[in-house]
Amino acid sequence: MKTCLIALFASLSLLAAPAWSDENPVVVDALSGYMDFTEYGSSLIWPEQIPKDDWKKVFIVDARDAAQYAKEHIPGAVNIEWRQAVARRSEIPADRMVVMYCNSGSLSAQAVFALRLLGYDNVKVLQDGIEGWKAKGGFEANTRVTKPAGH
């Protein structure tokens, strides 16, 4: 799978033209292949799915800008702005779960998508971001759950 993802990334980087409005059939085919292969929900995780003690094992990435991170962040999180995720990917461990979040999950989802295309299968989006994490009880979300996490 990693070879497929590396080939996909190479294709994207070599074939993506400056005129983004023009469809490149090779890029479309490569992305379609990835989308067909990936499991539904494989890159998502809800706060209530992570037991309190397991949070210590997770590499947490706050994908918001530095000012938002300085104002408030999940304890233990490292700040890697979503646009820098690919450039700073060497800072992201491959040997444990990585959970990325932003305010709601939309920007971190873009970073996770890019990293997963590069073969980082251990990277997940924290569904509903820091706001959802706080609303569900933070590190205690798993103990407060009354119904299964999900959609």
FIMAR-440002 format. One record per residue (C-alpha): y, z, x; residue number from 1; residue in three letters. Coordinates in nm, 4 decimals. Example, Ala and Ser with C-alpha at 12.3 -4.5 7.8 and 13.67 -1.06 7.14 Angstrom:
residues 2
<site y="-0.4500" z="0.7800" x="1.2300" pos="1" code="ala"/>
<site y="-0.1060" z="0.7140" x="1.3670" pos="2" code="ser"/>
This chain:
residues 151
<site y="0.0000" z="0.0000" x="0.0000" pos="1" code="met"/>
<site y="0.2392" z="0.0814" x="0.2844" pos="2" code="lys"/>
<site y="0.1862" z="-0.2676" x="0.4266" pos="3" code="thr"/>
<site y="0.2745" z="-0.4130" x="0.0862" pos="4" code="cys"/>
<site y="0.5879" z="-0.1999" x="0.0670" pos="5" code="leu"/>
<site y="0.6925" z="-0.2884" x="0.4215" pos="6" code="ile"/>
<site y="0.6457" z="-0.6566" x="0.3402" pos="7" code="ala"/>
<site y="0.8473" z="-0.6070" x="0.0226" pos="8" code="leu"/>
<site y="1.1314" z="-0.4405" x="0.2116" pos="9" code="phe"/>
<site y="1.1262" z="-0.7100" x="0.4796" pos="10" code="ala"/>
<site y="1.1398" z="-0.9765" x="0.2102" pos="11" code="ser"/>
<site y="1.4267" z="-0.8040" x="0.0381" pos="12" code="leu"/>
<site y="1.6279" z="-0.7589" x="0.3542" pos="13" code="ser"/>
<site y="1.5698" z="-1.1146" x="0.4766" pos="14" code="leu"/>
<site y="1.6019" z="-1.2911" x="0.1450" pos="15" code="leu"/>
<site y="1.8722" z="-1.1004" x="-0.0375" pos="16" code="ala"/>
<site y="2.1697" z="-1.3326" x="-0.0366" pos="17" code="ala"/>
<site y="2.5343" z="-1.2211" x="-0.0399" pos="18" code="pro"/>
<site y="2.5688" z="-1.3802" x="-0.3846" pos="19" code="ala"/>
<site y="2.3877" z="-1.1095" x="-0.5818" pos="20" code="trp"/>
<site y="2.4339" z="-1.2976" x="-0.9077" pos="21" code="ser"/>
<site y="2.1914" z="-1.5685" x="-0.7940" pos="22" code="asp"/>
<site y="1.8285" z="-1.4842" x="-0.8602" pos="23" code="glu"/>
<site y="1.5999" z="-1.5155" x="-0.5635" pos="24" code="asn"/>
<site y="1.2467" z="-1.5832" x="-0.6942" pos="25" code="pro"/>
<site y="1.0791" z="-1.4266" x="-0.3895" pos="26" code="val"/>
<site y="1.2725" z="-1.1024" x="-0.4363" pos="27" code="val"/>
<site y="1.2030" z="-1.1042" x="-0.8101" pos="28" code="val"/>
<site y="0.8298" z="-1.1547" x="-0.7468" pos="29" code="asp"/>
<site y="0.8221" z="-0.8759" x="-0.4858" pos="30" code="ala"/>
<site y="1.0010" z="-0.6302" x="-0.7151" pos="31" code="leu"/>
<site y="0.7825" z="-0.7282" x="-1.0100" pos="32" code="ser"/>
<site y="0.4748" z="-0.6658" x="-0.7986" pos="33" code="gly"/>
<site y="0.5977" z="-0.3198" x="-0.7074" pos="34" code="tyr"/>
<site y="0.6902" z="-0.2372" x="-1.0673" pos="35" code="met"/>
<site y="0.3490" z="-0.3539" x="-1.1898" pos="36" code="asp"/>
<site y="0.1697" z="-0.1418" x="-0.9298" pos="37" code="phe"/>
<site y="0.3578" z="0.1882" x="-0.9518" pos="38" code="thr"/>
<site y="0.2337" z="0.4543" x="-1.1915" pos="39" code="glu"/>
<site y="0.4514" z="0.5583" x="-1.4836" pos="40" code="tyr"/>
<site y="0.6298" z="0.8806" x="-1.3997" pos="41" code="gly"/>
<site y="0.4973" z="0.8884" x="-1.0425" pos="42" code="ser"/>
<site y="0.8442" z="0.9423" x="-0.9021" pos="43" code="ser"/>
<site y="0.9595" z="1.2007" x="-1.1594" pos="44" code="leu"/>
<site y="0.9168" z="1.5752" x="-1.1683" pos="45" code="ile"/>
<site y="1.0538" z="1.8308" x="-1.4112" pos="46" code="trp"/>
<site y="1.1696" z="2.1767" x="-1.2957" pos="47" code="pro"/>
<site y="0.9045" z="2.3458" x="-1.5077" pos="48" code="glu"/>
<site y="0.6294" z="2.1590" x="-1.3191" pos="49" code="gln"/>
<site y="0.7024" z="2.3469" x="-0.9969" pos="50" code="ile"/>
<site y="0.5867" z="2.7095" x="-0.9818" pos="51" code="pro"/>
<site y="0.8429" z="2.9478" x="-0.8317" pos="52" code="lys"/>
<site y="0.6454" z="3.0085" x="-0.5113" pos="53" code="asp"/>
<site y="0.5911" z="2.6336" x="-0.4599" pos="54" code="asp"/>
<site y="0.9651" z="2.5672" x="-0.4366" pos="55" code="trp"/>
<site y="0.9483" z="2.7196" x="-0.0855" pos="56" code="lys"/>
<site y="0.7176" z="2.4341" x="0.0191" pos="57" code="lys"/>
<site y="0.9364" z="2.1579" x="-0.1286" pos="58" code="val"/>
<site y="1.1961" z="1.9736" x="0.0785" pos="59" code="phe"/>
<site y="1.4910" z="1.9650" x="-0.1605" pos="60" code="ile"/>
<site y="1.7613" z="1.7003" x="-0.1242" pos="61" code="val"/>
<site y="2.0954" z="1.7214" x="-0.3011" pos="62" code="asp"/>
<site y="2.1963" z="1.3557" x="-0.3333" pos="63" code="ala"/>
<site y="2.5524" z="1.4276" x="-0.4496" pos="64" code="arg"/>
<site y="2.8597" z="1.4042" x="-0.2289" pos="65" code="asp"/>
<site y="2.9492" z="1.6806" x="0.0170" pos="66" code="ala"/>
<site y="3.2215" z="1.8292" x="-0.2048" pos="67" code="ala"/>
<site y="2.9835" z="1.8761" x="-0.4981" pos="68" code="gln"/>
<site y="2.7183" z="2.0170" x="-0.2656" pos="69" code="tyr"/>
<site y="2.9691" z="2.2655" x="-0.1195" pos="70" code="ala"/>
<site y="3.0719" z="2.3788" x="-0.4661" pos="71" code="lys"/>
<site y="2.7151" z="2.4403" x="-0.5889" pos="72" code="glu"/>
<site y="2.3616" z="2.3393" x="-0.4952" pos="73" code="his"/>
<site y="2.0024" z="2.4471" x="-0.5358" pos="74" code="ile"/>
<site y="1.9335" z="2.7120" x="-0.2687" pos="75" code="pro"/>
<site y="1.7586" z="2.5586" x="0.0306" pos="76" code="gly"/>
<site y="1.8697" z="2.2032" x="-0.0487" pos="77" code="ala"/>
<site y="1.9816" z="1.9654" x="0.2242" pos="78" code="val"/>
<site y="2.2739" z="1.7360" x="0.1449" pos="79" code="asn"/>
<site y="2.1938" z="1.3660" x="0.1897" pos="80" code="ile"/>
<site y="2.4214" z="1.1615" x="-0.0332" pos="81" code="glu"/>
<site y="2.2230" z="0.9086" x="-0.2370" pos="82" code="trp"/>
<site y="2.3861" z="0.6112" x="-0.0617" pos="83" code="arg"/>
<site y="2.2773" z="0.7496" x="0.2758" pos="84" code="gln"/>
<site y="1.9123" z="0.8092" x="0.1825" pos="85" code="ala"/>
<site y="1.7802" z="0.4947" x="0.3496" pos="86" code="val"/>
<site y="1.9959" z="0.5303" x="0.6612" pos="87" code="ala"/>
<site y="1.8963" z="0.8988" x="0.6973" pos="88" code="arg"/>
<site y="1.5321" z="0.8573" x="0.5997" pos="89" code="arg"/>
<site y="1.4149" z="0.9921" x="0.9372" pos="90" code="ser"/>
<site y="1.5361" z="1.3345" x="0.8162" pos="91" code="glu"/>
<site y="1.3014" z="1.3212" x="0.5182" pos="92" code="ile"/>
<site y="0.9551" z="1.4642" x="0.5878" pos="93" code="pro"/>
<site y="0.6475" z="1.2602" x="0.5025" pos="94" code="ala"/>
<site y="0.4064" z="1.5544" x="0.5016" pos="95" code="asp"/>
<site y="0.5247" z="1.7447" x="0.1939" pos="96" code="arg"/>
<site y="0.6817" z="1.6955" x="-0.1455" pos="97" code="met"/>
<site y="1.0454" z="1.5893" x="-0.1416" pos="98" code="val"/>
<site y="1.2526" z="1.6462" x="-0.4563" pos="99" code="val"/>
<site y="1.5895" z="1.4720" x="-0.4822" pos="100" code="met"/>
<site y="1.8512" z="1.5574" x="-0.7405" pos="101" code="tyr"/>
<site y="2.2079" z="1.4823" x="-0.8408" pos="102" code="cys"/>
<site y="2.3947" z="1.6008" x="-1.1498" pos="103" code="asn"/>
<site y="2.1763" z="1.4279" x="-1.4066" pos="104" code="ser"/>
<site y="1.9125" z="1.2325" x="-1.2135" pos="105" code="gly"/>
<site y="2.0587" z="0.8819" x="-1.2251" pos="106" code="ser"/>
<site y="2.1983" z="0.8521" x="-0.8701" pos="107" code="leu"/>
<site y="1.9092" z="1.0358" x="-0.7088" pos="108" code="ser"/>
<site y="1.6739" z="0.7989" x="-0.8948" pos="109" code="ala"/>
<site y="1.8306" z="0.5054" x="-0.7094" pos="110" code="gln"/>
<site y="1.7760" z="0.6756" x="-0.3752" pos="111" code="ala"/>
<site y="1.4176" z="0.7658" x="-0.4649" pos="112" code="val"/>
<site y="1.3463" z="0.4094" x="-0.5765" pos="113" code="phe"/>
<site y="1.4695" z="0.2744" x="-0.2421" pos="114" code="ala"/>
<site y="1.2689" z="0.5322" x="-0.0455" pos="115" code="leu"/>
<site y="0.9549" z="0.4630" x="-0.2478" pos="116" code="arg"/>
<site y="0.9941" z="0.0911" x="-0.1749" pos="117" code="leu"/>
<site y="0.9926" z="0.1925" x="0.1917" pos="118" code="leu"/>
<site y="0.6645" z="0.3807" x="0.1470" pos="119" code="gly"/>
<site y="0.7826" z="0.7371" x="0.0825" pos="120" code="tyr"/>
<site y="0.5285" z="0.8179" x="-0.1895" pos="121" code="asp"/>
<site y="0.6040" z="1.1908" x="-0.1607" pos="122" code="asn"/>
<site y="0.9637" z="1.1592" x="-0.2878" pos="123" code="val"/>
<site y="1.0406" z="1.2494" x="-0.6499" pos="124" code="lys"/>
<site y="1.3468" z="1.2652" x="-0.8740" pos="125" code="val"/>
<site y="1.4235" z="1.6010" x="-1.0319" pos="126" code="leu"/>
<site y="1.4456" z="1.4978" x="-1.3963" pos="127" code="gln"/>
<site y="1.7827" z="1.5922" x="-1.5484" pos="128" code="asp"/>
<site y="1.9227" z="1.6887" x="-1.2061" pos="129" code="gly"/>
<site y="2.0824" z="2.0196" x="-1.1185" pos="130" code="ile"/>
<site y="2.2166" z="2.0573" x="-1.4718" pos="131" code="glu"/>
<site y="1.8673" z="2.0394" x="-1.6193" pos="132" code="gly"/>
<site y="1.7339" z="2.2673" x="-1.3456" pos="133" code="trp"/>
<site y="1.9927" z="2.5321" x="-1.4338" pos="134" code="lys"/>
<site y="1.9435" z="2.4932" x="-1.8094" pos="135" code="ala"/>
<site y="1.5674" z="2.5360" x="-1.7754" pos="136" code="lys"/>
<site y="1.5931" z="2.8503" x="-1.5620" pos="137" code="gly"/>
<site y="1.6110" z="2.7227" x="-1.2045" pos="138" code="gly"/>
<site y="1.3255" z="2.8496" x="-0.9892" pos="139" code="phe"/>
<site y="1.1961" z="3.0389" x="-1.2956" pos="140" code="glu"/>
<site y="1.1601" z="2.7235" x="-1.5113" pos="141" code="ala"/>
<site y="0.7823" z="2.7181" x="-1.4683" pos="142" code="asn"/>
<site y="0.7429" z="3.0698" x="-1.6101" pos="143" code="thr"/>
<site y="0.9739" z="2.9959" x="-1.9040" pos="144" code="arg"/>
<site y="0.7979" z="2.6804" x="-2.0189" pos="145" code="val"/>
<site y="0.6881" z="2.6810" x="-2.3838" pos="146" code="thr"/>
<site y="0.5634" z="2.3227" x="-2.4011" pos="147" code="lys"/>
<site y="0.4358" z="2.0706" x="-2.1459" pos="148" code="pro"/>
<site y="0.6965" z="1.9081" x="-1.9240" pos="149" code="ala"/>
<site y="0.7617" z="1.5434" x="-1.9768" pos="150" code="gly"/>
<site y="0.9130" z="1.2876" x="-2.1988" pos="151" code="his"/>
